[in-house]
Amino acid sequence: MGKVYWIWYPADFELYHAMKQNFSRVERGMGWPAFWKSEGFRNRVAFRRTYRLEKETSFAVYASPGTVGFVLAGEKKYPFGRRIICGPGEVRISVHAGCIEAFPSVYIEGERICSDKEWMAEDYDRPPVPVGYSRYFTEKEQNPSVWEYSEKTYCPVHVEDTGAGVLYEFETELTTALELAWNGAREEQGDRDLSSLRVYCGESREEALDTECCYYSWQPDPQTGRCPRCAVRFAYIPGIRPEEIVVKAIHQYVDIPVRASFSCDDDLISRIWKVAEHTFMLCSGVFFIDGIKRDKWIWSGDAYQSLFVNRYLTADVEIERRTLLALRGNENMTTHINTIIDYTLYWILGVWAHYESCGDLEFIRQIWSKMTSLMEFCKDQTDSHGFFTGREGDWVYIDWADLDKEGPLCAEQMLYLRCLDVMAQMSSLCGYAEAERRYREQYESLRIQVDRFFWDEEKHAYIDSFISGRRYVTRHANIFAVLFGIADETRKREIAEYVLLNEEVPQITTPYFKFYELDALCRMGYLKEVLDVIREYWGGMLQRGAVTFWEEYDPDVPQEQQYDMYGDRFGKSLCHAWGASPVYLLARYFVGLEITDAAKGEYKLDPHLEFFRELDCVLPAGACQLHIMWDGKTLHTETI
């Protein structure tokens, strides 16, 4: 008997929980569901498997709440929950399940017949496929439509009487359900109940104290004393005294073990790693999300970067699979992922990053049809030159920057080129020779066109747009040209001199695109410059009081405006997944761990010890972990 799981149609679990995640945003009392197409789960599924039984056996099928249906064992029907006896001989089991409120899922319990990974799921109009399952749902009493978070209780580290109320500060930012209780006998409070109070939550002290502009404010449940789950570092309750109320933060999280650690002689760098780790883990739950206050949505661009950080922090395969399945949705593809054309392309690159991390060829085969249909969707939106342009109303993002977006944008072509490249590589891995040939031809043809229309010999760089005539140079397309191997070695040197190390080219201010810029600089050997940026940029946030890394940081912004964004007071996310990139940069380039073939468990270690007098680091490398120690004289590595 294999391990028993709750089983469902593959991706239904992810789509259902993604909808719950993307509809969980609340802002100043208003629900704010994500503004893109929400993919639905299947309501009617059949699970099938044939057994050859040497002797009589029994089993029972249990369904998730709200699921209706029956079990067909041989030619006879049975209701859910009844013990069924069958065998010996060959018996075909079919479980027919339907549910309106959530995705149908079943749990099959028996010595020989049970719900393991070998079952097939059928959507009636499509061929049978292997079932979906999760290591988190293996007990009959569970409900797969409800994610049960692990919890840890935090008490305030500081309680401040403001005169008008009480401000509670916790040691760091948390995803928490605040829990309130009267301090002392209930009868001492007279007729007051907890729901008469209002709690104002903030990522910063300023936000919690601003009762008009803070994002979250709640009335506690009168029975449990709990407020809804949200991002909290500070909590303010007006109209009370410190001795009246006891406040706890019940931090709720998905228990994904961290498999890495980092410390060195530079205390600032060590602290940056630790804060980046905490930031990333807060944004890593059922899925990779952008931030824990705003938006709490699953964005493809954010998730793509999270895959690289995750490679060196938890190396958890399931969160990567869940996130990629949730983002892609169902067939047929009709809109771009998150409405952003570059985010559609990042999804393909994300699948490749997932494979590079863990060698998960099974997953590529599972979603191959969704990958090829996505590429066809993009191909249908190319112009006569082969440039990927999107459609009217599509969002061309790349970064919060002043890009010349008139006509085809060069940075988009770089992403599209890389997608064609990795699709060819994945076709080869799967043994699809004709697909590999087709993607290679498209890649070579588009690469010629990109060089012809976007490379500027006088500027020694790729321009944003050839349509406008401005010949405007920004960092973004040039960074991609380096990262994706589109620029040859000569052009890489030109790009470094005339763009990346040129202060006259507008600087990047978001941690989002800093990730790509610093990755490119590391690949070209500018490690000292990158380490200086990490100290200045991420260290600058720490100097501003950050306990998690922000969505954006500009040192020139006055202190009183540092939390503003999108024209909104406190609109900036102060715990944003893309702020965690120092984990990747330090592990990949400074400690020097590169996964060279995840499928074979092969890696290369090339540490740059000139930057450390001391180093003690543990990093995941497939199923094992590497312990790297350097005392300034001797390098010691071991597998643990």
LUMKOL-819976 format. One record per residue (C-alpha): x, y, z; residue in three letters. Coordinates in steps of 0.25 Angstrom, whole numbers, padded with zeros to 4 digits, always signed. Layout:
residues N
XYZala;...
***
This chain:
residues 640
+0000+0000+0000met;+0005+0014-0004gly;+0004+0026+0005lys;-0010+0030+0006val;-0014+0044+0001tyr;-0027+0053-0002trp;-0027+0053-0017ile;-0034+0062-0027trp;-0033+0066-0041tyr;-0019+0072-0043pro;-0018+0087-0042ala;-0032+0088-0036asp;-0026+0089-0022phe;-0017+0101-0026glu;-0028+0108-0034leu;-0037+0108-0022tyr;-0027+0112-0012his;-0022+0123-0021ala;-0035+0129-0023met;-0037+0129-0008lys;-0023+0136-0007gln;-0025+0146-0018asn;-0039+0150-0012phe;-0033+0151+0002ser;-0028+0166+0001arg;-0035+0176+0010val;-0032+0191+0009glu;-0038+0201+0019arg;-0050+0192+0021gly;-0052+0189+0006met;-0050+0175+0000gly;-0041+0176-0012trp;-0041+0163-0021pro;-0030+0162-0031ala;-0034+0169-0044phe;-0030+0158-0054trp;-0038+0146-0058lys;-0040+0136-0047ser;-0039+0122-0052glu;-0050+0112-0048gly;-0048+0098-0042phe;-0056+0086-0048arg;-0069+0082-0041asn;-0070+0068-0047arg;-0059+0058-0047val;-0057+0043-0048ala;-0045+0036-0041phe;-0042+0022-0047arg;-0032+0011-0044arg;-0032-0004-0048thr;-0027-0014-0037tyr;-0023-0029-0039arg;-0026-0035-0025leu;-0021-0048-0020glu;-0031-0049-0009lys;-0043-0042-0004glu;-0041-0028+0001thr;-0049-0016+0006ser;-0049-0001+0005phe;-0057+0011+0008ala;-0058+0024+0000val;-0059+0038+0008tyr;-0062+0051+0001ala;-0059+0065+0005ser;-0071+0073+0011pro;-0081+0077+0000gly;-0077+0066-0009thr;-0088+0057-0015val;-0086+0044-0023gly;-0084+0029-0023phe;-0074+0018-0024val;-0075+0008-0035leu;-0067-0005-0032ala;-0069-0014-0044gly;-0083-0013-0048glu;-0089-0009-0034lys;-0091+0005-0028lys;-0088+0008-0014tyr;-0090+0021-0006pro;-0079+0029+0000phe;-0075+0024+0014gly;-0079+0010+0013arg;-0069-0002+0014arg;-0068-0009+0001ile;-0063-0023-0001ile;-0058-0028-0014cys;-0048-0038-0020gly;-0041-0047-0023pro;-0038-0044-0038gly;-0038-0032-0046glu;-0047-0020-0042val;-0049-0006-0047arg;-0052+0004-0037ile;-0058+0018-0042ser;-0062+0029-0032val;-0071+0039-0037his;-0071+0052-0030ala;-0077+0066-0031gly;-0077+0078-0023cys;-0082+0092-0025ile;-0075+0100-0013glu;-0061+0095-0015ala;-0053+0085-0023phe;-0057+0070-0022pro;-0047+0062-0014ser;-0048+0048-0008val;-0040+0039+0002tyr;-0040+0024+0000ile;-0036+0016+0012glu;-0033+0001+0011gly;-0022-0009+0012glu;-0020-0011-0003arg;-0029-0001-0009ile;-0026+0013-0005cys;-0024+0027-0010ser;-0009+0028-0014asp;-0002+0035-0026lys;-0006+0024-0035glu;-0020+0028-0038trp;-0025+0035-0050met;-0034+0047-0051ala;-0044+0049-0062glu;-0051+0062-0066asp;-0060+0055-0076tyr;-0056+0063-0088asp;-0041+0061-0087arg;-0032+0048-0086pro;-0030+0043-0072pro;-0018+0049-0064val;-0010+0046-0051pro;-0018+0051-0039val;-0013+0063-0031gly;-0010+0062-0016tyr;-0002+0069-0005ser;+0007+0064+0006arg;-0001+0073+0015tyr;-0014+0065+0013phe;-0012+0051+0017thr;-0022+0049+0028glu;-0037+0045+0027lys;-0042+0056+0036glu;-0036+0067+0028gln;-0043+0076+0018asn;-0034+0079+0006pro;-0042+0092+0003ser;-0038+0098+0017val;-0023+0100+0019trp;-0019+0099+0034glu;-0008+0108+0037tyr;+0003+0105+0048ser;+0002+0115+0059glu;+0012+0122+0068lys;+0009+0132+0079thr;+0016+0145+0081tyr;+0015+0155+0092cys;+0017+0170+0090pro;+0032+0175+0093val;+0027+0189+0096his;+0014+0195+0101val;+0012+0210+0100glu;+0001+0218+0106asp;-0001+0229+0096thr;-0011+0236+0105gly;-0022+0234+0095ala;-0020+0219+0095gly;-0010+0208+0095val;+0001+0204+0084leu;+0006+0190+0084tyr;+0019+0187+0077glu;+0024+0173+0073phe;+0038+0169+0071glu;+0036+0168+0056thr;+0026+0168+0045glu;+0016+0156+0045leu;+0005+0150+0038thr;-0004+0149+0050thr;-0018+0148+0056ala;-0018+0158+0068leu;-0024+0152+0080glu;-0030+0161+0091leu;-0035+0158+0105ala;-0039+0166+0117trp;-0028+0167+0128asn;-0035+0162+0141gly;-0049+0158+0144ala;-0059+0160+0133arg;-0069+0166+0143glu;-0060+0178+0145glu;-0062+0183+0131gln;-0077+0185+0133gly;-0085+0184+0120asp;-0073+0185+0111arg;-0070+0174+0101asp;-0058+0172+0092leu;-0066+0176+0080ser;-0067+0190+0086ser;-0052+0192+0083leu;-0045+0195+0070arg;-0031+0190+0067val;-0023+0198+0056tyr;-0011+0190+0050cys;+0001+0195+0043gly;+0014+0190+0037glu;+0020+0203+0043ser;+0017+0211+0056arg;+0012+0223+0048glu;+0002+0214+0040glu;-0004+0208+0053ala;-0006+0221+0060leu;-0012+0227+0047asp;-0027+0223+0049thr;-0031+0229+0036glu;-0021+0224+0026cys;-0016+0210+0032cys;-0020+0199+0023tyr;-0025+0189+0034tyr;-0035+0192+0046ser;-0043+0181+0052trp;-0054+0179+0063gln;-0050+0166+0071pro;-0059+0154+0071asp;-0067+0156+0084pro;-0066+0141+0087gln;-0051+0137+0082thr;-0045+0151+0084gly;-0038+0149+0070arg;-0037+0159+0059cys;-0036+0154+0044pro;-0022+0149+0039arg;-0013+0161+0034cys;+0000+0167+0034ala;+0004+0173+0047val;+0016+0179+0054arg;+0009+0190+0062phe;-0005+0190+0067ala;-0013+0202+0073tyr;-0025+0201+0082ile;-0032+0215+0085pro;-0039+0218+0098gly;-0033+0208+0107ile;-0022+0207+0117arg;-0010+0198+0117pro;-0015+0190+0129glu;-0028+0187+0123glu;-0025+0178+0111ile;-0016+0166+0108val;-0012+0166+0094val;-0005+0154+0087lys;-0001+0152+0072ala;-0004+0138+0067ile;+0005+0137+0056his;-0001+0127+0045gln;+0009+0121+0035tyr;+0011+0109+0026val;+0022+0101+0032asp;+0033+0100+0021ile;+0046+0097+0028pro;+0057+0106+0025val;+0070+0098+0020arg;+0080+0109+0020ala;+0088+0118+0029ser;+0098+0129+0027phe;+0108+0137+0036ser;+0121+0144+0033cys;+0130+0154+0039asp;+0122+0165+0033asp;+0111+0167+0043asp;+0103+0176+0033leu;+0103+0165+0022ile;+0099+0154+0032ser;+0088+0163+0037arg;+0083+0166+0023ile;+0083+0151+0020trp;+0074+0148+0033lys;+0064+0159+0030val;+0063+0155+0015ala;+0061+0141+0020glu;+0050+0146+0029his;+0044+0154+0018thr;+0043+0142+0009phe;+0037+0132+0018met;+0026+0142+0022leu;+0023+0143+0007cys;+0024+0128+0005ser;+0011+0121+0010gly;+0001+0112+0001val;+0008+0120-0010phe;+0018+0130-0013phe;+0011+0144-0011ile;+0016+0158-0013asp;+0015+0163+0001gly;+0007+0161+0013ile;-0001+0174+0014lys;-0002+0179+0000arg;-0006+0172-0009asp;-0005+0157-0004lys;-0007+0153-0018trp;+0000+0143-0026ile;+0008+0151-0037trp;+0016+0143-0047ser;+0028+0153-0047gly;+0029+0153-0032asp;+0028+0137-0032ala;+0039+0136-0043tyr;+0049+0143-0034gln;+0044+0135-0022ser;+0048+0122-0029leu;+0062+0127-0029phe;+0062+0130-0014val;+0055+0117-0011asn;+0066+0109-0017arg;+0076+0114-0007tyr;+0067+0115+0005leu;+0056+0104+0006thr;+0058+0096-0007ala;+0043+0093-0005asp;+0037+0086-0018val;+0023+0087-0014glu;+0021+0102-0012ile;+0028+0104-0026glu;+0018+0094-0032arg;+0006+0100-0025arg;+0010+0114-0030thr;+0012+0111-0044leu;-0001+0103-0045leu;-0009+0114-0039ala;-0003+0124-0048leu;-0005+0117-0061arg;-0020+0113-0059gly;-0028+0105-0069asn;-0028+0103-0084glu;-0031+0111-0092asn;-0022+0123-0090met;-0030+0136-0093thr;-0023+0146-0085thr;-0009+0149-0080his;-0005+0144-0066ile;-0008+0156-0056asn;-0012+0164-0069thr;+0003+0167-0071ile;+0010+0161-0084ile;+0024+0160-0078asp;+0017+0152-0066tyr;+0012+0142-0076thr;+0026+0140-0081leu;+0032+0139-0067tyr;+0023+0127-0065trp;+0030+0119-0075ile;+0044+0124-0069leu;+0038+0120-0056gly;+0036+0106-0060val;+0050+0105-0065trp;+0056+0111-0052ala;+0048+0100-0045his;+0054+0089-0053tyr;+0068+0095-0051glu;+0066+0095-0036ser;+0060+0081-0034cys;+0061+0073-0048gly;+0046+0072-0048asp;+0044+0066-0062leu;+0031+0059-0057glu;+0025+0073-0055phe;+0029+0078-0068ile;+0022+0066-0075arg;+0010+0069-0066gln;+0008+0083-0071ile;+0014+0082-0085trp;+0001+0085-0092ser;-0001+0097-0084lys;+0013+0102-0087met;+0011+0100-0102thr;-0002+0106-0103ser;+0003+0118-0095leu;+0014+0120-0106met;+0004+0119-0117glu;-0004+0130-0110phe;+0008+0139-0110cys;+0012+0135-0124lys;-0002+0140-0129asp;+0002+0154-0123gln;+0014+0156-0131thr;+0016+0166-0142asp;+0022+0165-0156ser;+0036+0165-0151his;+0033+0154-0141gly;+0033+0164-0129phe;+0023+0161-0117phe;+0014+0172-0115thr;+0002+0168-0107gly;-0012+0174-0110arg;-0019+0186-0107glu;-0022+0187-0092gly;-0010+0178-0089asp;-0001+0183-0078trp;+0014+0185-0082val;+0021+0186-0069tyr;+0035+0182-0068ile;+0038+0191-0056asp;+0033+0204-0050trp;+0042+0212-0059ala;+0041+0222-0070asp;+0042+0213-0082leu;+0040+0216-0096asp;+0028+0207-0099lys;+0024+0212-0113glu;+0023+0200-0122gly;+0030+0187-0118pro;+0038+0188-0105leu;+0052+0182-0106cys;+0052+0177-0092ala;+0039+0169-0096glu;+0046+0163-0108gln;+0058+0159-0099met;+0048+0151-0090leu;+0041+0145-0102tyr;+0055+0140-0107leu;+0058+0134-0094arg;+0045+0127-0094cys;+0047+0121-0108leu;+0061+0117-0103asp;+0056+0109-0091val;+0045+0103-0098met;+0055+0097-0108ala;+0063+0092-0096gln;+0050+0086-0090met;+0046+0080-0103ser;+0059+0073-0104ser;+0058+0068-0089leu;+0044+0062-0092cys;+0049+0056-0105gly;+0040+0065-0114tyr;+0050+0066-0126ala;+0040+0074-0135glu;+0036+0084-0124ala;+0051+0086-0121glu;+0054+0089-0136arg;+0042+0099-0137arg;+0046+0107-0125tyr;+0060+0107-0129arg;+0057+0113-0142glu;+0048+0123-0136gln;+0059+0127-0126tyr;+0069+0129-0137glu;+0060+0137-0146ser;+0055+0146-0135leu;+0070+0148-0130arg;+0074+0154-0143ile;+0062+0163-0143gln;+0065+0168-0129val;+0080+0171-0133asp;+0075+0178-0146arg;+0065+0187-0140phe;+0069+0190-0125phe;+0084+0189-0124trp;+0090+0203-0125asp;+0105+0203-0129glu;+0107+0218-0125glu;+0101+0216-0112lys;+0107+0202-0110his;+0094+0197-0104ala;+0080+0192-0107tyr;+0070+0203-0109ile;+0056+0202-0103asp;+0048+0205-0116ser;+0051+0208-0131phe;+0037+0213-0134ile;+0038+0226-0126ser;+0051+0230-0132gly;+0056+0235-0118arg;+0067+0223-0117arg;+0065+0223-0102tyr;+0074+0214-0094val;+0070+0209-0081thr;+0076+0197-0073arg;+0065+0187-0074his;+0067+0181-0088ala;+0082+0182-0086asn;+0081+0174-0073ile;+0073+0163-0080phe;+0082+0162-0091ala;+0093+0159-0081val;+0085+0149-0073leu;+0080+0142-0084phe;+0092+0140-0093gly;+0086+0149-0104ile;+0098+0158-0104ala;+0112+0153-0108asp;+0124+0155-0099glu;+0128+0168-0107thr;+0114+0174-0105arg;+0114+0170-0091lys;+0126+0178-0088arg;+0120+0190-0095glu;+0107+0188-0088ile;+0115+0188-0075ala;+0123+0201-0078glu;+0112+0209-0085tyr;+0100+0205-0077val;+0101+0197-0064leu;+0113+0205-0059leu;+0109+0218-0065asn;+0102+0227-0055glu;+0096+0235-0066glu;+0086+0224-0069val;+0075+0225-0060pro;+0076+0217-0048gln;+0067+0205-0043ile;+0060+0208-0030thr;+0052+0195-0028thr;+0057+0183-0021pro;+0050+0176-0032tyr;+0059+0180-0044phe;+0071+0181-0035lys;+0070+0166-0034phe;+0073+0165-0049tyr;+0083+0176-0050glu;+0092+0171-0038leu;+0090+0157-0044asp;+0096+0162-0057ala;+0107+0169-0051leu;+0111+0157-0043cys;+0111+0149-0055arg;+0121+0159-0061met;+0130+0158-0049gly;+0126+0171-0042tyr;+0125+0165-0029leu;+0131+0176-0021lys;+0121+0186-0027glu;+0110+0177-0024val;+0114+0175-0009leu;+0115+0190-0008asp;+0101+0191-0014val;+0095+0181-0004ile;+0101+0188+0008arg;+0096+0202+0003glu;+0083+0198-0002tyr;+0078+0187+0007trp;+0086+0193+0018gly;+0080+0206+0016gly;+0066+0200+0018met;+0071+0195+0032leu;+0076+0208+0035gln;+0062+0213+0033arg;+0057+0203+0043gly;+0053+0192+0034ala;+0050+0178+0040val;+0046+0173+0027thr;+0050+0177+0013phe;+0041+0187+0005trp;+0035+0187-0008glu;+0043+0200-0012glu;+0054+0208-0006tyr;+0059+0221-0010asp;+0069+0228+0000pro;+0066+0242-0005asp;+0051+0241-0001val;+0049+0248+0012pro;+0047+0240+0025gln;+0033+0245+0026glu;+0029+0240+0012gln;+0037+0227+0012gln;+0024+0218+0014tyr;+0016+0225+0003asp;+0014+0219-0011met;+0004+0219-0023tyr;+0000+0233-0017gly;-0005+0226-0005asp;-0001+0228+0009arg;+0005+0215+0014phe;+0003+0209+0001gly;+0017+0203+0000lys;+0018+0189+0004ser;+0028+0187+0015leu;+0030+0172+0014cys;+0031+0169-0001his;+0036+0156-0006ala;+0045+0162-0017trp;+0053+0169-0006gly;+0059+0156-0002ala;+0069+0155-0013ser;+0081+0156-0005pro;+0079+0142-0001val;+0081+0137-0015tyr;+0092+0147-0019leu;+0100+0143-0006leu;+0098+0128-0008ala;+0100+0127-0023arg;+0111+0137-0025tyr;+0119+0139-0012phe;+0118+0126-0006val;+0118+0121-0020gly;+0108+0109-0020leu;+0103+0106-0034glu;+0093+0094-0037ile;+0098+0089-0050thr;+0089+0077-0052asp;+0078+0076-0042ala;+0073+0063-0048ala;+0086+0056-0045lys;+0089+0063-0032gly;+0101+0070-0038glu;+0106+0084-0033tyr;+0118+0093-0033lys;+0124+0100-0022leu;+0133+0112-0025asp;+0133+0122-0013pro;+0139+0136-0014his;+0146+0136+0000leu;+0153+0149-0003glu;+0141+0156+0002phe;+0141+0148+0016phe;+0150+0147+0027arg;+0140+0137+0033glu;+0129+0129+0027leu;+0119+0119+0033asp;+0108+0115+0023cys;+0099+0104+0021val;+0091+0103+0007leu;+0082+0092+0001pro;+0088+0085-0011ala;+0077+0075-0015gly;+0074+0065-0005ala;+0086+0068+0003cys;+0091+0081+0010gln;+0105+0086+0009leu;+0112+0092+0021his;+0123+0102+0016ile;+0133+0108+0027met;+0144+0118+0025trp;+0153+0123+0036asp;+0162+0132+0028gly;+0172+0121+0025lys;+0165+0108+0023thr;+0152+0104+0015leu;+0145+0093+0020his;+0132+0087+0013thr;+0124+0075+0017glu;+0111+0069+0013thr;+0100+0068+0024ile;
***
